[in-house]
Amino acid sequence: MSPIPCDLLLTNAHVLTMDDRYTVHEAGAVAISHGAIVAVGDVAAEYEPEDSIDCRGRLVMPGLVNAHTHAPMTMLRGLADDLRLDVWLMGYMMPVEREFVRPEFVALGTKLACAEMIRSGVTCFADMYYFEDAVAEATAAAGMRAVCGQTVLKFPAPDAASFEDSLARARDFIKRWKGHPLIAPAVAPHAPYTCTAEILRACADLASEFDVLLHTHLAETTLEVEGSRREHGMPVVPWVKKQRLFDARVLAAHCVHVDEGEMRTLNDAGAGVAHNPTSNLKLGSGVAPIARMLELGVAVGIGTDGPASNNDLDMFEEMRLAALLAKGVGGDPTAVPARDALSMATRTGARAVHLGHLAGSIEPGKRADLITVDLDQPHNVPRFGRDPAAIYSQLVYAAKSTDVVDVMCDGRWLMRGRQLLTIDEGELRAAARDMARRIDTFLIHREQSVLQKLIAIGGAAEQESFEVQVKARLASADPALRALGGDEITVIRAVHYHQYDTYFFFDDPAQGSLRYREDEFLDDQNQVVNARARLTLTGPSREAAFGSVLLFRSRFFAPATHSPRFYREYFKPAREREVEKDRRRWLVAFRGVQFWVHIDEMVNPHAGACFLEVKSRTWSRRDAQDKAAIITELLELLGARAAEAIEEGYVEL
Ligand SMILES: [Zn+2]
């Protein structure tokens, strides 16, 4: 029989095929043509290659699949660490992203990520980011394979003003890239807590319409699960199922906090799961129950997550951690053996990202995505032949990403002898350093100002207001109540609520103070009927005084969408104080001017007295002066004497 022509023949290789029987060829060959694997094993004699490479002493194995990442976030690596997920994400990542993320930023970050991933033996990754077009372009230019997910969320994003915009962008993106040999476009609703039910359904419909993957984050933290239970009365997986998410082919990152039923749902839906051990550890999210998921048959791959939460893209580290963590948390050293961990990073990982038909193993018919590994480094020596599984242990427990020597994707060499062939690293380093300087400058400026930090997380505009106010101590509320019932004051509206304030103070008094206020509105029977939370930044000092009436400037920022804990960790106040009071509040008209009248009883700290506060919004110094005169009159009518007015209020008690 005459030899069959082929483009390339790898000979004398120790081939780890990762096929479904885990076939290993100690001295085998791999024949490659038109970017595809055509034969594997003892086949060297059957082929007449255009080019041939002797791989003696090298291991040839499938390229690694990074099942979940945000490649452009290499540019945010090390920017903010050791923070809770919400503070990290809402306080740092998203504000910096809003400011800097443009197609050029995304292209630069992706190139840097591709360089790092190729160096560590990754040939394929599943991505989720903004301007995914730029990710896809940079990835294709680097010669890597990727599932690229265009992000959709309910907030304005760097590449979309609204959810409708981001969905339209995802649709365009999918149309443009569908059918590309290296790039599988996808839609990526960020997470159930950053999307609405409507968004999840629209994304599932879009994915079904084009038969593309839907890439999302699911059940990452207990906070997310508790939120889902509170808002929807069920955990995360059943809720997204109810929104028909699994009508689409799904890749779900994390799945840290899922119960048995949810794991079964994921399996029945044919969803892939991306396990991100380092990211979950670093953000204190927990450890996903992957041993059980694998038992149930779920396609669990391994991901690095974004380089801002890892902080690298090293899949060798992730493989090792995946195996070790499963043993550690399960108290079972037989859980997730090395071969399974390697499979999660190759064959099963490819299945998880729904590219199992193309990648993940070295078998005829699959694309030629493979790497060679030098197992002669001292940390890999010696090797025993008795147990065929020893090679997997060697790779997972001892080998390092720097042992990867050559990388091929789709039949094209991306790295030979540790030299990158498709990316200029020197140029990238310089550009990345330059971008980092700009981000640094932005954050340094922002961190100096409480107001700037507030604006960064709110997305709402700064709103400044001036008010005249006076505060006085009352021996009894009775005279004031009588006056409010009298003819001279017209009551427009009255409310009663319980008020919890947390004041944050800063070392620099010029920053002013930040107040987190939770109000519980009470009905006639003192039952809570409604609640709200607001944040107010108060200017550092009074602007002026007219007798005992003070003019203040406030910068309001409402409502408060995060917990006091979030604000505490984000603003890092020097001191704080909690004040709890029972407040009766009237909007009144007096001498043709509207005022707010408050009668407060201090609950904590207990002051044993009532306080009266009268205030009015004002627009100019002249207006403030006029109102101050009327306030003084009103104050006397309410039974408090201006002479008793106290500055700064009772917060300072
Ligand atoms: Zn992620």
Boltz pocket constraint, residues with backbone or C-beta under 6 A from the ligand:
constraints:
  - pocket:
      binder: B
      contacts: [[A, 68], [A, 69], [A, 70], [A, 217], [A, 253], [A, 305], [A, 306]]
      max_distance: 6.0
